[in-house]
Amino acid sequence: MQTKAEAAREELERVLKGAIFVRNERLSRFLRFVVERHLQGRAHEIKESVIAIEVFGRKPDYNPKHDPIVRTEATRLRARLSQYYTDEGKGDPLTIELPKGGYLPVFRTNEVAPVRDLSVPSRRLWVLVAVACFVVALAAMGWWRFHQQSKPIPIAVLPLTNLSQDESNDYFADGLTGEIVRNLSIIEGLTVRSQTSSFFFKGKPRNVSEAGKQLGAEYLLEGSVLRAGQQLRINVQLVRVRDDFPVWSDKYDRVFTDIFAIQDEISRGIVNSLRLKLGHGRRRYETSVEAYDCYLRARAFGILPAMTGTERSLAPFEQAIAKDPSFAPAYAGLATAHAALSGFDDPVDRESEISKGWTAAEKAIQLDPLLVEAHDALGMMHAREAKWEQAERSFRRAIDLAPGDPLWHYDFATFFLLPLGRIEEALRQLRIAEELDPLSPAVHSFLRVALRSVGRFDEADAHCQKAAVNEQQKSQCLAQALLREGKTDEGIRILEARWSGHLLHAGAQGLGVAYAKAGRRMDAERVAAIVPRPLSKAIIFAALGDKDRTLEALDRMVPLGPIRMGRDVLISPEFALLRGDARLNALRRKVGLPE
């Protein structure tokens, strides 16, 4: 007769062969460890510190307060076991459970009803068969309706209004808005519009119907923040767009130290009101109030123009780390900032930016191997140094961990796929980012880049208009479209009105190109001599048909690295005259791009 231990081991092997465990070595190793230790009579070893070291490779000085990897994975393991026994394991004779609050497994025997002799079908049996068929049909209809209705619900978080008399508290309201967006983005059943699109409505009158339409959202979260010293009052409500109906609302009067709990309560309130199922969850960080305040301040700079916001975020990220050296998100934010700055045209010290980016990214991963931002930052750093295989793994890992966040799709496309010329894949990732972040100028800007590279100019022009954040940029888009249509004089008039007195600006390259296309060579040369960036000069020289000077200018771009060379040059239609030139392949090799 089979012993209980033998039955438990047999069930363990059966579970580990299930589809949802075969694909997850990490959880399989966790389950095998706790079951085997229990069956070997070594239950005293099934504790958090031992599991962290034996299963997840943590060091002997592991501190669960700084790294709750075991609790995080235990939550995932419980969910997977529940899923297994609901689906393919529902007929198993034994059930393995991992009760909440502990790691000691429990084995439950499933009773099997006695089987009667069905060799002679009875009238009652046929009735039961008919009923069963009817039930199956209803179940199939229900399954179809469920899947029709189970598409992720689009939701947007409008910028929380700062009610404080002190406008310097704007950063806190903005940062808290961003954190709520990020908390909601990991919940199964929701697709959350990004902070970029939401902040389009900052400071504007609230019109639920219009905002919902522009954001493509069925629900909007709106509210206000009043901070007075350490006292907080936060009001939020979830509004259904189609009828402006408040589905859920709540008010929080707390001290600042409760900010983490408030974020969780807001997320849970939305989830409960929509009757959704929580996903795997985001790690809770037990950091200090001071460190988190610095972190929110840094995150709030994300809504500013690229270089300005990135540079200003460095100091508060560093301050957050100084106050709490174990706060992984601050390291990830710092790594992303340095990665971005290292690709700008005139960083103070490019090598220093890259070195600091690596240090911060590796520290973030060390502190939290499941932190999405850390994997994204590593992807950026690997791409900066042309480590393409490692970069792709890091970006794909970030997307696997949080597929509902547009940033990872955007970074994968712009730091990896576009530089390598994988245009169709880049377009797919950017379309996902556009769906999740429909009002992002950055997403539309790179959709334009990708579409122009494959000759889809009309579509690209439409995205140029969406990428423009002011009337001047919109007029540039119009001028470029006119030049492409051969209406050179009209295009030049628009560009001269914008750039004739501002030739030191890199954007003046468009005027130089227009002059070249109109045959006004001396004017084009005059602009090329003044515009500051090597890329701007190269584009004008290419429009003039001057290969040698084009390549000479591009050679000065080599320090910018492979991302800029691949994304701004090699896929650009402006440089079509260089295709097939051996000197272009030499540039590829210099920056580490495959030929």
C-alpha positions as CSV (number, residue, x, y, z in Angstrom):
1,M,0.0,0.0,0.0
2,Q,1.3,3.4,-0.9
3,T,2.5,5.6,2.0
4,K,1.4,9.2,2.4
5,A,4.9,10.4,1.7
6,E,5.1,8.4,-1.5
7,A,1.7,9.8,-2.6
8,A,2.9,13.3,-1.8
9,R,6.1,12.8,-3.8
10,E,4.1,11.4,-6.7
11,E,1.8,14.4,-6.5
12,L,4.7,16.8,-6.5
13,E,6.1,15.3,-9.7
14,R,2.7,15.5,-11.2
15,V,2.3,19.2,-10.3
16,L,5.8,20.0,-11.6
17,K,4.9,18.5,-15.0
18,G,2.0,20.8,-15.3
19,A,2.2,23.5,-17.9
20,I,2.3,26.5,-15.6
21,F,5.2,25.0,-13.6
22,V,7.2,23.6,-16.5
23,R,7.6,27.2,-17.7
24,N,8.7,28.5,-14.3
25,E,11.9,26.9,-12.9
26,R,12.1,29.4,-10.1
27,L,8.7,28.4,-8.6
28,S,9.3,24.7,-9.3
29,R,12.5,24.8,-7.3
30,F,10.7,26.6,-4.4
31,L,7.9,24.0,-4.3
32,R,10.3,21.0,-4.5
33,F,12.4,22.4,-1.6
34,V,9.5,22.9,0.8
35,V,7.8,19.6,0.0
36,E,11.1,17.5,0.2
37,R,12.2,19.2,3.4
38,H,8.8,18.5,5.0
39,L,8.7,14.8,3.9
40,Q,12.3,14.3,5.1
41,G,11.3,15.4,8.6
42,R,13.3,18.7,8.3
43,A,10.4,21.1,8.7
44,H,12.5,23.2,11.0
45,E,14.5,24.3,7.9
46,I,11.5,25.6,6.1
47,K,11.9,29.2,7.1
48,E,12.4,32.4,5.2
49,S,16.1,32.8,5.7
50,V,16.9,29.2,4.6
51,I,14.7,29.4,1.6
52,A,16.3,32.6,0.5
53,I,19.8,31.1,0.6
54,E,19.0,27.6,-0.6
55,V,16.4,28.4,-3.3
56,F,17.1,31.9,-4.4
57,G,20.9,32.1,-4.0
58,R,20.9,34.8,-1.4
59,K,24.1,35.4,0.7
60,P,24.3,34.1,4.3
61,D,23.8,37.6,5.7
62,Y,20.4,37.8,3.9
63,N,18.0,40.3,5.6
64,P,14.3,39.8,4.7
65,K,13.5,43.4,5.7
66,H,15.6,44.6,2.8
67,D,14.7,41.8,0.3
68,P,11.3,40.1,0.6
69,I,12.0,37.8,-2.3
70,V,10.7,34.7,-0.4
71,R,7.3,36.4,0.5
72,T,6.9,37.7,-3.1
73,E,7.6,34.3,-4.7
74,A,5.4,32.5,-2.1
75,T,2.5,34.7,-3.1
76,R,3.1,33.7,-6.8
77,L,3.5,30.0,-5.8
78,R,0.2,30.0,-4.0
79,A,-1.5,31.6,-7.0
80,R,0.0,29.0,-9.4
81,L,-1.0,26.1,-7.2
82,S,-4.5,27.4,-7.1
83,Q,-4.5,27.8,-10.8
84,Y,-3.2,24.2,-11.3
85,Y,-5.8,22.6,-9.2
86,T,-8.6,24.6,-10.8
87,D,-7.5,23.5,-14.2
88,E,-5.4,20.5,-15.2
89,G,-4.9,19.1,-11.6
90,K,-8.5,19.2,-10.5
91,G,-8.8,15.4,-10.6
92,D,-5.6,14.7,-8.7
93,P,-6.0,12.4,-5.7
94,L,-3.9,14.7,-3.5
95,T,-3.7,18.5,-3.2
96,I,-0.6,20.4,-2.1
97,E,-1.3,23.7,-0.5
98,L,1.0,26.4,0.9
99,P,-1.1,28.2,3.6
100,K,-0.8,32.0,3.9
101,G,1.5,33.2,6.6
102,G,3.9,30.3,6.3
103,Y,5.9,28.0,4.1
104,L,5.1,24.6,5.5
105,P,3.1,22.7,2.8
106,V,-0.1,20.8,3.6
107,F,-1.3,17.7,1.8
108,R,-5.0,17.0,1.4
109,T,-6.6,13.8,0.1
110,N,-9.4,14.4,-2.3
111,E,-12.4,12.1,-1.9
112,V,-13.4,10.2,-5.0
113,A,-17.1,9.3,-5.3
114,P,-17.8,5.5,-5.7
115,V,-18.5,4.4,-9.3
116,R,-21.8,2.6,-9.9
117,D,-22.2,0.0,-12.6
118,L,-23.2,1.8,-15.8
119,S,-23.0,-1.2,-18.1
120,V,-26.8,-0.9,-18.6
121,P,-27.9,2.6,-19.4
122,S,-30.9,3.6,-17.5
123,R,-33.5,6.2,-18.4
124,R,-32.2,8.4,-15.6
125,L,-28.7,8.1,-17.0
126,W,-29.9,9.4,-20.4
127,V,-31.6,12.3,-18.7
128,L,-28.4,13.1,-16.9
129,V,-26.5,12.9,-20.1
130,A,-28.9,15.3,-21.8
131,V,-28.7,17.7,-18.9
132,A,-24.9,17.4,-18.9
133,C,-24.9,18.3,-22.6
134,F,-27.1,21.3,-21.9
135,V,-24.9,22.4,-19.1
136,V,-21.8,22.0,-21.3
137,A,-23.5,24.2,-24.0
138,L,-24.3,26.8,-21.4
139,A,-20.8,26.7,-20.1
140,A,-19.4,27.1,-23.6
141,M,-21.6,30.1,-24.1
142,G,-20.6,31.5,-20.8
143,W,-16.9,30.9,-21.6
144,W,-17.4,32.8,-24.9
145,R,-19.1,35.7,-23.2
146,F,-16.5,35.8,-20.5
147,H,-13.7,36.0,-23.0
148,Q,-15.6,38.6,-25.0
149,Q,-15.9,40.7,-21.8
150,S,-12.6,39.9,-20.2
151,K,-10.4,42.3,-22.2
152,P,-8.3,44.5,-19.9
153,I,-10.2,47.6,-18.8
154,P,-8.6,50.9,-19.9
155,I,-8.1,53.3,-17.1
156,A,-6.3,56.6,-16.7
157,V,-5.1,58.6,-13.7
158,L,-5.5,62.3,-14.1
159,P,-2.9,64.5,-12.3
160,L,-3.9,64.9,-8.7
161,T,-4.6,68.6,-8.0
162,N,-2.3,70.3,-5.4
163,L,-4.6,72.2,-3.0
164,S,-1.7,73.5,-0.9
165,Q,-1.1,77.2,-0.9
166,D,2.6,76.4,-1.4
167,E,3.1,75.7,-5.1
168,S,6.4,74.0,-4.3
169,N,4.3,71.0,-3.2
170,D,3.3,70.4,-6.8
171,Y,6.1,67.9,-7.1
172,F,4.5,65.8,-4.4
173,A,1.1,65.6,-6.1
174,D,2.8,64.9,-9.5
175,G,5.0,62.2,-8.0
176,L,2.1,60.6,-6.2
177,T,0.1,60.5,-9.4
178,G,2.9,58.7,-11.1
179,E,3.2,56.2,-8.3
180,I,-0.5,55.4,-8.5
181,V,-0.2,54.9,-12.2
182,R,2.7,52.5,-11.7
183,N,0.9,50.6,-8.9
184,L,-2.2,50.1,-11.1
185,S,-0.2,49.0,-14.1
186,I,0.7,45.7,-12.6
187,I,-2.9,44.7,-11.8
188,E,-4.3,42.0,-14.0
189,G,-7.4,43.1,-15.9
190,L,-6.4,46.8,-16.1
191,T,-4.5,48.5,-18.9
192,V,-3.4,51.9,-17.5
193,R,-2.7,55.0,-19.6
194,S,0.8,56.3,-18.8
195,Q,1.8,59.3,-16.8
196,T,2.9,61.1,-20.0
197,S,-0.6,61.0,-21.5
198,S,-2.3,61.8,-18.2
199,F,-0.2,64.9,-17.6
200,F,-1.5,66.4,-20.9
201,F,-4.5,67.4,-18.7
202,K,-2.5,69.0,-15.9
203,G,-3.8,72.4,-15.0
204,K,-6.7,72.2,-17.5
205,P,-10.4,72.2,-16.7
206,R,-11.8,68.7,-16.1
207,N,-14.1,67.3,-18.7
208,V,-14.5,63.6,-18.0
209,S,-16.0,62.8,-21.4
210,E,-13.4,64.6,-23.4
211,A,-10.5,63.3,-21.3
212,G,-11.8,59.8,-21.5
213,K,-12.2,60.0,-25.3
214,Q,-8.6,61.4,-25.8
215,L,-7.1,58.9,-23.5
216,G,-9.1,56.0,-24.8
217,A,-10.1,55.1,-21.2
218,E,-13.4,53.7,-19.8
219,Y,-12.6,54.9,-16.3
220,L,-10.8,57.9,-14.9
221,L,-9.2,58.3,-11.4
222,E,-9.1,62.0,-10.3
223,G,-8.5,63.7,-7.1
224,S,-6.6,66.2,-5.0
225,V,-3.8,66.4,-2.4
226,L,-3.5,68.8,0.5
227,R,-0.3,68.7,2.3
228,A,0.4,70.8,5.4
229,G,3.7,69.8,7.0
230,Q,3.4,66.2,7.9
231,Q,-0.4,66.1,7.5
232,L,-2.0,64.8,4.3
233,R,-5.5,64.9,3.0
234,I,-6.1,63.0,-0.3
235,N,-9.4,62.8,-2.0
236,V,-9.8,60.4,-5.0
237,Q,-12.7,59.1,-7.0
238,L,-13.0,56.6,-9.9
239,V,-15.4,57.9,-12.6
240,R,-17.0,55.9,-15.4
241,V,-16.5,57.9,-18.5
242,R,-19.6,56.9,-20.5
243,D,-22.1,58.4,-18.0
244,D,-19.8,60.4,-15.6
245,F,-20.8,58.1,-12.8
246,P,-18.6,58.0,-9.7
247,V,-18.0,54.2,-9.2
248,W,-15.9,54.6,-6.1
249,S,-14.4,57.4,-4.0
250,D,-12.5,57.7,-0.7
251,K,-10.8,60.3,1.5
252,Y,-7.6,59.8,3.4
253,D,-6.6,62.0,6.3
254,R,-3.2,60.7,7.4
255,V,0.2,61.7,8.4
256,F,2.9,61.6,5.7
257,T,4.4,58.4,7.1
258,D,1.3,56.5,5.9
259,I,1.9,57.3,2.3
260,F,2.7,53.7,1.3
261,A,-0.5,52.4,2.9
262,I,-2.5,55.1,1.1
263,Q,-1.2,54.1,-2.3
264,D,-2.1,50.5,-1.6
265,E,-5.6,51.4,-0.3
266,I,-6.3,53.5,-3.5
267,S,-5.2,50.6,-5.7
268,R,-7.2,48.1,-3.7
269,G,-10.3,50.3,-3.7
270,I,-10.2,50.5,-7.5
271,V,-9.7,46.8,-7.8
272,N,-12.5,45.9,-5.5
273,S,-14.9,48.4,-7.1
274,L,-14.3,46.8,-10.5
275,R,-14.2,43.2,-9.1
276,L,-10.9,42.5,-10.7
277,K,-8.3,39.9,-9.6
278,L,-5.0,41.2,-8.3
279,G,-1.9,40.1,-10.3
280,H,1.4,39.1,-8.9
281,G,1.9,42.4,-7.2
282,R,4.6,44.9,-6.8
283,R,7.2,44.8,-4.1
284,R,6.5,46.9,-1.0
285,Y,9.5,48.9,0.0
286,E,10.0,49.7,3.7
287,T,11.9,52.9,3.1
288,S,12.0,56.1,5.1
289,V,9.6,59.0,4.6
290,E,12.5,61.3,3.8
291,A,13.9,59.0,1.1
292,Y,10.6,58.4,-0.5
293,D,9.9,62.2,-0.6
294,C,13.2,62.7,-2.5
295,Y,12.3,59.8,-4.8
296,L,8.9,61.4,-5.6
297,R,10.6,64.7,-6.3
298,A,12.9,63.0,-8.8
299,R,10.1,61.1,-10.5
300,A,8.1,64.4,-10.9
301,F,10.8,65.8,-13.1
302,G,9.8,63.1,-15.7
303,I,7.1,65.4,-17.1
304,L,9.6,68.1,-18.0
305,P,11.4,68.2,-21.4
306,A,13.9,65.4,-21.8
307,M,17.3,66.8,-21.0
308,T,16.0,69.3,-18.4
309,G,13.9,66.8,-16.5
310,T,16.6,64.1,-16.6
311,E,19.4,66.4,-15.3
312,R,17.2,67.8,-12.6
313,S,16.2,64.3,-11.4
314,L,19.8,63.3,-10.6
315,A,20.2,65.1,-7.3
316,P,16.9,64.0,-5.7
317,F,17.6,60.4,-6.8
318,E,21.0,60.6,-5.1
319,Q,19.5,62.2,-2.0
320,A,17.0,59.3,-1.8
321,I,19.8,56.8,-2.0
322,A,21.9,58.7,0.6
323,K,18.9,58.5,3.0
324,D,18.2,54.8,2.2
325,P,21.0,52.8,0.5
326,S,18.7,49.8,0.1
327,F,15.9,51.6,-1.9
328,A,16.2,49.8,-5.3
329,P,13.8,52.1,-7.3
330,A,16.0,55.1,-6.6
331,Y,19.0,53.3,-8.0
332,A,17.0,52.2,-11.1
333,G,15.8,55.8,-11.6
334,L,19.3,57.1,-11.3
335,A,20.6,54.5,-13.8
336,T,18.0,55.4,-16.3
337,A,18.8,59.1,-16.0
338,H,22.6,58.5,-16.6
339,A,21.8,56.2,-19.5
340,A,19.7,58.9,-21.1
341,L,22.3,61.6,-20.5
342,S,25.1,59.6,-21.9
343,G,23.3,59.7,-25.3
344,F,22.7,63.4,-25.4
345,D,24.9,65.5,-27.7
346,D,26.9,67.4,-25.1
347,P,27.2,65.6,-21.8
348,V,29.8,67.0,-19.5
349,D,31.6,63.6,-19.3
350,R,30.1,60.8,-21.3
351,E,32.3,58.1,-19.9
352,S,31.4,59.2,-16.4
353,E,27.7,59.1,-17.2
354,I,28.0,55.5,-18.5
355,S,30.1,54.4,-15.5
356,K,27.6,55.8,-13.1
357,G,24.7,54.3,-15.0
358,W,26.2,50.8,-14.8
359,T,26.9,51.1,-11.1
360,A,23.3,52.2,-10.3
361,A,21.7,49.6,-12.6
362,E,23.7,46.7,-11.2
363,K,22.9,47.9,-7.6
364,A,19.2,48.0,-8.4
365,I,19.2,44.5,-9.7
366,Q,21.2,43.3,-6.8
367,L,18.7,44.8,-4.3
368,D,15.6,43.6,-6.2
369,P,16.0,41.1,-9.1
370,L,12.3,41.5,-9.9
371,L,12.3,45.3,-10.2
372,V,11.1,46.1,-13.7
373,E,12.8,49.5,-13.9
374,A,16.2,47.8,-13.0
375,H,15.9,45.4,-16.0
376,D,15.0,48.3,-18.3
377,A,17.9,50.3,-17.1
378,L,20.3,47.4,-17.6
379,G,18.9,47.0,-21.2
380,M,19.7,50.7,-21.8
381,M,23.2,50.3,-20.5
382,H,23.9,47.1,-22.4
383,A,22.7,48.8,-25.6
384,R,24.9,51.9,-24.9
385,E,27.9,49.5,-25.1
386,A,26.6,47.4,-28.0
387,K,26.0,44.3,-25.9
388,W,23.0,43.4,-28.0
389,E,22.1,39.9,-26.7
390,Q,22.2,41.1,-23.1
391,A,20.3,44.2,-24.0
392,E,17.5,42.2,-25.6
393,R,17.2,39.9,-22.7
394,S,16.9,42.7,-20.2
395,F,14.3,44.6,-22.2
396,R,12.2,41.5,-22.8
397,R,12.4,40.6,-19.1
398,A,11.1,44.1,-18.2
399,I,8.2,43.6,-20.7
400,D,7.5,40.1,-19.2
401,L,7.3,41.5,-15.7
402,A,5.0,44.5,-16.6
403,P,3.6,44.2,-20.1
404,G,1.0,46.9,-19.3
405,D,3.5,49.7,-18.9
406,P,4.3,51.5,-22.2
407,L,7.8,52.6,-21.2
408,W,9.3,49.2,-21.5
409,H,7.9,48.8,-25.1
410,Y,9.1,52.3,-26.0
411,D,12.6,51.8,-24.6
412,F,12.9,48.3,-26.3
413,A,12.0,49.9,-29.6
414,T,14.1,53.1,-29.4
415,F,17.3,51.7,-27.6
416,F,17.4,48.4,-29.4
417,L,15.1,47.6,-32.3
418,L,15.5,50.8,-34.3
419,P,19.3,51.1,-33.9
420,L,19.6,47.5,-35.3
421,G,17.2,48.3,-38.2
422,R,14.5,45.8,-37.0
423,I,11.8,48.2,-38.1
424,E,8.7,46.0,-38.2
425,E,9.4,44.8,-34.7
426,A,10.0,48.3,-33.5
427,L,6.7,49.4,-35.1
428,R,4.9,46.6,-33.2
429,Q,6.4,47.7,-29.9
430,L,5.7,51.4,-30.5
431,R,2.1,50.6,-31.5
432,I,1.7,48.9,-28.1
433,A,3.2,51.9,-26.4
434,E,0.9,54.2,-28.4
435,E,-2.2,52.2,-27.3
436,L,-1.1,52.4,-23.7
437,D,0.1,56.0,-23.9
438,P,-1.9,57.6,-26.8
439,L,-0.9,61.2,-26.1
440,S,2.9,60.8,-25.6
441,P,4.9,63.1,-27.9
442,A,7.9,60.8,-27.6
443,V,6.0,57.7,-28.8
444,H,4.6,59.6,-31.8
445,S,8.0,61.0,-32.6
446,F,9.6,57.6,-32.9
447,L,6.6,56.2,-34.8
448,R,7.4,58.9,-37.3
449,V,11.1,57.9,-37.4
450,A,10.2,54.3,-38.0
451,L,7.6,55.0,-40.6
452,R,9.8,57.3,-42.5
453,S,12.6,54.7,-42.6
454,V,10.3,52.4,-44.6
455,G,8.9,55.1,-46.9
456,R,5.4,55.4,-45.2
457,F,5.7,59.2,-45.3
458,D,2.0,60.1,-45.1
459,E,1.5,58.1,-41.9
460,A,4.8,59.6,-40.6
461,D,3.5,63.1,-41.2
462,A,0.4,62.4,-39.1
463,H,2.6,61.3,-36.2
464,C,4.8,64.4,-36.6
465,Q,1.7,66.5,-35.8
466,K,0.9,64.4,-32.8
467,A,4.5,64.6,-31.6
468,A,4.6,68.4,-31.8
469,V,4.0,70.0,-28.4
470,N,3.6,73.6,-29.6
471,E,2.6,75.6,-32.7
472,Q,6.2,76.1,-33.8
473,Q,6.8,72.3,-34.0
474,K,3.5,71.8,-35.8
475,S,4.6,74.4,-38.4
476,Q,7.9,72.5,-38.9
477,C,5.9,69.3,-39.6
478,L,3.8,71.2,-42.1
479,A,6.9,72.6,-43.8
480,Q,8.6,69.2,-44.0
481,A,5.4,67.7,-45.6
482,L,5.4,70.6,-48.2
483,L,9.1,70.0,-49.0
484,R,8.4,66.3,-49.6
485,E,5.5,67.3,-51.9
486,G,7.8,69.5,-53.9
487,K,6.3,72.8,-52.6
488,T,9.7,74.1,-51.7
489,D,9.0,77.8,-51.7
490,E,6.0,77.4,-49.3
491,G,8.1,75.2,-47.0
492,I,11.0,77.6,-47.0
493,R,8.7,80.5,-46.0
494,I,7.4,78.6,-43.0
495,L,10.9,77.6,-41.9
496,E,12.4,81.0,-42.4
497,A,9.7,82.5,-40.2
498,R,10.8,80.1,-37.5
499,W,14.6,79.7,-37.9
500,S,16.0,82.6,-39.9
501,G,17.2,84.3,-36.7
502,H,17.9,81.2,-34.7
503,L,20.5,79.3,-36.8
504,L,22.4,78.2,-33.7
505,H,19.5,75.9,-32.8
506,A,19.9,72.3,-34.1
507,G,16.3,72.5,-35.4
508,A,17.5,75.0,-38.1
509,Q,18.8,72.0,-40.1
510,G,15.4,71.8,-41.8
511,L,16.0,75.3,-43.3
512,G,19.4,74.2,-44.6
513,V,17.8,71.1,-46.2
514,A,15.1,73.2,-47.8
515,Y,17.7,75.6,-49.3
516,A,19.6,72.6,-50.7
517,K,16.4,71.2,-52.3
518,A,15.6,74.6,-53.8
519,G,19.1,74.8,-55.3
520,R,20.1,77.7,-53.0
521,R,23.5,76.1,-52.3
522,M,25.1,79.2,-50.7
523,D,22.3,79.6,-48.3
524,A,22.4,75.9,-47.4
525,E,26.2,76.2,-46.8
526,R,25.6,79.2,-44.6
527,V,23.2,77.2,-42.4
528,A,25.5,74.2,-42.3
529,A,28.4,76.3,-41.1
530,I,26.4,77.6,-38.1
531,V,24.2,74.7,-36.9
532,P,25.9,73.2,-33.8
533,R,25.4,69.4,-34.1
534,P,27.4,67.1,-36.3
535,L,24.2,65.3,-37.2
536,S,22.5,68.6,-38.4
537,K,25.6,69.4,-40.5
538,A,25.6,65.8,-41.9
539,I,21.9,66.1,-42.9
540,I,22.5,69.3,-44.8
541,F,25.6,68.0,-46.5
542,A,23.6,64.9,-47.6
543,A,20.9,67.1,-49.0
544,L,23.6,68.9,-51.0
545,G,24.8,65.5,-52.3
546,D,28.3,65.9,-50.7
547,K,29.2,62.3,-49.5
548,D,32.7,63.2,-48.2
549,R,31.6,66.0,-45.9
550,T,28.5,64.0,-44.8
551,L,30.7,61.1,-43.7
552,E,33.2,63.5,-42.1
553,A,30.4,65.0,-40.0
554,L,29.0,61.5,-39.1
555,D,32.5,60.4,-38.0
556,R,32.3,63.1,-35.3
557,M,29.1,61.4,-34.0
558,V,31.0,58.2,-33.1
559,P,31.3,59.2,-29.4
560,L,27.5,59.3,-29.2
561,G,27.6,55.5,-29.6
562,P,25.6,52.8,-31.5
563,I,22.1,53.8,-30.5
564,R,22.3,57.3,-32.0
565,M,24.3,56.1,-35.1
566,G,21.8,53.3,-35.8
567,R,18.6,55.2,-35.0
568,D,19.4,58.7,-36.3
569,V,21.6,57.8,-39.3
570,L,21.5,54.3,-40.7
571,I,17.7,54.0,-41.0
572,S,17.1,57.6,-42.0
573,P,16.1,58.3,-45.6
574,E,18.2,61.5,-45.5
575,F,21.3,59.3,-45.8
576,A,20.1,57.2,-48.7
577,L,23.1,58.5,-50.8
578,L,25.5,56.6,-48.5
579,R,24.0,53.2,-48.9
580,G,26.6,50.7,-50.2
581,D,29.5,53.0,-49.3
582,A,32.3,51.0,-47.6
583,R,33.0,54.0,-45.3
584,L,29.5,53.6,-43.8
585,N,30.3,50.0,-42.8
586,A,33.5,51.4,-41.1
587,L,31.3,53.7,-39.0
588,R,29.2,50.7,-38.1
589,R,32.2,48.8,-36.8
590,K,33.5,51.8,-34.9
591,V,30.3,52.1,-32.8
592,G,29.6,48.3,-32.5
593,L,26.7,47.9,-34.8
594,P,26.5,44.6,-36.8
595,E,27.1,45.0,-40.6
